[in-house]
Amino acid sequence: MITWNIFEIIGIVTFAVSGALTGIQKKLDVFGVLVLAVTTAVGGGILRDVIIGNTPPVTFRDPTYFIVSSIMAVIVCFTYHWLDKYQNAIQFFDAIGLGAFTAASANLAIQHNLNTLFIVAMVAVITGVGGGVLRDVFVKEIPYVFRQEVYAVATIAGAISFYYSQFYFTGNIPLYLCFGITTGLRLCGIRYGWNIPVPGIRLNDKTSARKFDAM
């Protein structure tokens, strides 16, 4: 029996929204928007399941992932003109999905007895960034994780917080802490233009900083 948790649901919904928004902005047809939404939502999870040996991947055993992703894509198609009013809407939903999948995947790694910090962090990173990387590659953009933005670093920080907090807290506290740290760092990076240094670009060059308007 496949058990869902709130973070998986949040991750599927928000990543599907970011994928659908990207597809519409890139002038894809309805089928293209649907494919991009589903790919963004389930891509990282498929990679995670293959790596940890959870095969066939949950996505292929439970159609709910495809159904939820497809429903969100349809909703975005009808509400795009409203969502498009908000600057950086894609990055906002992407940040929520990143935090949700980081928490869910770090927890799944522990459940599969992958109890080292390195493995927990890598599983979390692969799941968190996998769908977004596929989305950006499909629309011929450089993925966020390879740009200046605080992206994979936020995922790693969240995974580390989960790994160590599980020794001190019981229940879902480590999950909430991981989600909060990952999402918070990503949103702060967007809002305040936090960037990782890039060779050949001056550290005081603010032209690439991104501003996040509160939604």
N, C-alpha and C positions, 0 to 999 in steps of 0.2 A: 504493500500500500504506500502510495506517495503522499508525504505530509507537506503541506504548504505552510509557510509562515508569513507574517505580515511584511517582512523585508523582501521576500521573493515577489510578492504581489506588487509592492511599491516599485521595485526594480523593473518588473515587466511593464507596468503601466507607464512609468515616466520615460523609460528608454524607448518604448513604442511611440510615445508622443514626440520625443526629440527626433526619432527617425522619420516619422511622418511629416513633421514640420520641415525637415531638411529636404525631403523629397518634393514637397510642394514648392519650396523656394527655388529648387533646381528645375522646376517646370516639368516634372515627371508626370506621366499619366496615372490614372487611379491604380492600375496594377503595379506600377513602379513604386508608388507611395506605399502600397500595402507590403510589397516585398521589402522595402527599406525599413519599414516599421518593425516587421517580424524579425528581420535579420539583426537589427539593433537590439531588440529585446531578448532574443534567444542565443545570439552568436557567442557571447562570452560564456554562457552556461554550457553550451555544447562542448566548447574547448575544455572547460573545467572538468566536465564529466569524463571526457576521453582521457585526460591526463591522470585523474585519480582512479580510473578503472571502473567508474560507475556507468557501465555500458549495458545495453544501448542507452544513450543519453536520455535523461528524464523527459526532455522535450519531445522525443519520439515515442515515449510511453504514455504521456499524458497530453491529450490534444488541447487541454485548457490553456497552455501557453500560447498556442497559435490562435485560439479563439479570442482570448483577452487582447492579444496584440492586434488582431484584425479589427476588433470592435473599437479599440482606441484609434486606429488609423481612420476608420470611418467617421468617428466623432471629430477628429481633427480636421478632416476634409470639410465638415459642415461648420466648424467654429474657427477656421483659419483666419478669417478676416478680423475676428475679435482678438485672437492670440497674437496676430502680427502687429498689433498696436504696441506691444511691449518689447522693448529693446532686449536683446540677448535671451529671448524666451527659450531658445534651443539649449543654450548653456545652462539655464536655470534647471530645466527638467533633466538635463544630462547630469548635473551635479547631484540631484536627488537620487537618480538611478545609480550613480557611482557609489554613493554612500550605502544604499540599500543592498546592492550586490556584493559590495566588499564585506559587509557584516554577515550576510547569508552564507557567502562562500568560505569565509574564515571559520565560521561555525561548522560548516559541512566538512571541512578538512579535519577538524578535531574529531568529529563523529566517525570519520573513516580512519581514525588512529594515526593521522599524519600530524604528529605532536611536536614537530620542531618549528621554531620561529621562521626559518627560511622557507619551509614548505608552505606554512600557513600564509605567509606574505605573498609568495609567488602565486598560489592558488587564488588569493584575493585579487591580486593585480590582473591576472589573466582574465578572470571573470569580469572585473570592473571595467577594464579597457577594451576587452575583446570585441564586444558588439559595436562600440563607438569606432574602433579602428576599421572594422568591416564597412560600416556606414560611410565613413569618410573616403575610404578607398573606392567604394562603388561610385561616389559622386566626384571622384578625382580631386580630392582635397588632401592636404597633409593632415594626418590625424592629430587631434589635440595632444595626445601623449608625446608626440615628437616635436611639439612647438615649445615656446617659452613658458606656457601656462603651467601653474602648479596643478598637476593632474595625477600622474602615477605616484608622485611624492605624497599626495593626500591619501591615496589608497594604501601606501606602505605605512604611513603614520597610523591610519585607522586599524590596519591589521596588527601592528605592533601593540597598540592599546588593547585590542581584543585578547591577544595572546597572554599578556601579562596580567590583565585585569581578571581573567578567569581563575587565577590563583587566589584572588582576594574577595571576589564577589560571586554570589550564586545567582541562579535564575537567568533572566534575560538582560541583566545590567551590562555585561560585557558587550552584548549585541547593540544596545542603545548607545553605549559609549563609543563604539566603533563607528556606528552610523553618524553620530553627532560630530565626531572629530573629522571624519572623511568629508562629509558634506559641508561642514563649517569651513574647513580649509579651502575647499574648492570654491565656495561662494565668496570667501574673503579674497581669494586670488583674482576672481572676476571683478569684484567691486573695487578693490584697491590696486589692481594692476600688478599683483605680485608675480614676478617672473623668475625663472631659472636662467642664470647667465648663459648667453649664447656667444660662441667664439666669433670675433669680428664685429660685435655690437657693443658700444659703450654702455656701461652699467647705468649711466644717468640718462640714457636715451629713453624718453617716455613716449615716443611716438607709437610704440607697440602696446602700450598699456591699454587694457580694456576696462571700461566702466560699466558697472552693473546698476541699473535703475530698479529700485524696489518695486515689486509687483503687488 
